[in-house]
Amino acid sequence: STWIDSASHDGTYCKKDSLSPDADITINLRATNGASVVAPGTSRTYTYDNSAPTVNVEIPSSTTYNAATMPTLFSGKARDNTNGAGLPANSVTFYIKRASDNKYWTGFTWSTTLIWLATTHSATTGNTEITWNDNANLPAWTDGSYGVKARAVDNLVTTAEGSEITFSYDTFPPVRSNGQPTGFITNPNPTLSLNTNEPATCKYKRLSN
């Protein structure tokens, strides 16, 4: 190791030096008087963490749900950076945004104010990854699109937001129109077609003969 000189001070040491990011750093102190008598000091080890944690939403995913498939628990992953200070317990939060009016779920109603909802997860050290689960009342879903984003805060209060995922909730069947062919068919291999008012999978079956 290298001893770094500081300016002369009466009782107070002051030195500003560049620090390597995201690492455990140990500082040793000693003092030398005018007669070159060295007084050993003490050592201090601390973590320098200047990078944000990472967090995401895994459930729900970017897809379309109905009443039977809609998840009843929201969850995701979070962790601090390598050599980071770690995450406090239950420090991840998330929001639910309704696309039709850009309102946020408070746990009880929809509001124009951005509300971060609570989660549960264990505390971590370093870059250990945890799974967070929602700890809030979820809304009674109505047909439409929604956005969900999670936010993580590490032990040094460095905050990071993940990417917003969007999903749709749809309980109404598609409206069909313009089915072809109609009437009597003379072609033994007709082309079948059908229009719908939304993306849908169309199927057919023979009813008789």
N, C-alpha and C positions, 0 to 999 in steps of 0.2 A: 504494500500500500504506500501511498505518497502523502506526506504531511504538507498541507497547504497553509502558507503563511497568511496572516491577516494583519491589518493595520494595528498599531498599538492602541490599546484601550485600557481604561482604568476599571477593571472588574467586569467588563462586558465584552464578550466575543461577538463579532459581527462579520459574516462572510457570505456573499451571495455567489453561488456556483451553479453551473448547468447540471441538470439532473437527467438521468436516463429514465424514460417513461416506463410506468407499469412494472416496477421491480421492488424487491425488498432492499433497502439501503441501510447500511450501518455506518454511523458516524462516531469516530473516536476523538476525544478532546484531550489536549495536554497544554500546559503552560510552561514557558521558559522565561526566567527573569534576566536582568542585565548581567548577572554573573554566570549565565548559562546553566543555572540550576533548573532541572526539568521536574515539574510536578505532574504526575499522571492524573488523568481525568477519568471520565466515565464514558461508557459506550451507550449509544441509543440506536435501536433498530426500528425503522418504520417502513410503511409501504407507500410508495409514490404511485398513485393511480390517477391517470389523466384521461382514461378511455371510458367510453360509455358501455353499459351492459347491452345485451341483445335479448329480444323478446318477440314472441310470435303468437298467433292464434291458430290452433289446429282444429278445434271443434267449436263452432260449425266451420265447414269448408265452403269454398266458392261453388255452390251448386244450388239446385232447387229442391225444397222440402215440401211435404204436405203434412197433414195432421198426424199421420202414422209414422213418419220418418223424422220429424223435427226433433233435434236433440233436446234433452231436458237438462243437460249440464254442459256449460261452456268450459273449455280448457285450452292450454297451450304450454309452451316451454319458455324458460328464461334462464340466463346465466350471466355472470359478470365476465369481464375480459380476462385473459391469461394474466396471472399475478395480480389480479384485482382484489379489491377489499371484500368482495362477496356481497350477497343480498340479504337484507333483514327479512325476517319471517313476514309473510303476508304483505310484502311491499309492492307486488304487482297489482295494477288496477286495469280496468278495461271500460270501454264505452260501447253502447248500442245506439246506433243512429238510424232513424226511419227516413228512407229516401223521399217519401211522398211530401214531407214538409220539413225535412232536416231537423227534426226534433230528437232529443236524447232521452233515453229511459233513465229515470231517477231511482228505480227500484219500486216505485209506486205509481208513477204517472209519466207522461211525456212532457218535456220542457225545452224551451229554446236555449237554455243554458247548458253548456257542456258539463256533463256529470261523469266522473270516473267512479266505477263500481268496485266493490271490494272482492278480493280473492282469498284463498287459503293456500299456503305452501310453507315448506320448512325454510329455515335460514341456511345460507351457504357460506363457504369460504372459497377464495380463489375463483376458478371458473367452473365450479361444479354446477351441472345443469339440474334444474328442478322442473316438475310439472305443476302448474298452477291450475286450480279449479275455481269456478265462480262461487262467490259467497253472497249472492244477491237474489232477490226475487226477479225472475224473468217475466216479460210481459205476456199477456194473452195475445198470441200472434194473429194478425189479420193479413189478408193477401197483399203482397207488395214486396219491395226490395229493402234490405237492411244492410248496414255496415257495422263491422266490429273491429276495434283496434285495441291492443294492449300496450301498457306502459310499464317500464321497470325502473326502479330507483335503487342504486347500490348503497353500501354503508357510508360512502362519502357524499351522498346525496347527488350523485351524477345521474341524470335522468335520460332515458332513451325511449322513443316510441317505435313500435313495429309497424309493419305495413297493414293498412286496412283491408280486410277481406269483405266481400259482398256476397250475399246469398238472397235467394228469393223464397217466399212462402206462397204457395199456390194450392188452393183447395177446390177451385172451380174447373170442371172438365172443359176441354176445348169445344168451340162451336163449329160444327161441320156444315159445309155448303158445297154446292156444285159437284155432287158426286156423279161420276161418269163410268160406264155408259148407263143410260136409262131405257126403260121400255123393253121391247123385244130385241134380242141379240141374235144376229145371224153369223157373226164371226166366231169361230170356235176358240179363238185365242185373243179375246178382247184386251185392250189396255185399260186398266182401272186407275182412276184418279179421284182425288178428294182434296178440297181446300179446308183449312182450319184457320182460326183467328189467332193462333199462337203456335210456336214450335211444338210438334207432337209426333208420336209414332203411330202410323196408320196400319191397321191389320184388316184382313178380310177372311171370311170362311164361306163355304158353300152351304146353303140352307136345305136344298133339295135337288135331286137329279144331278 
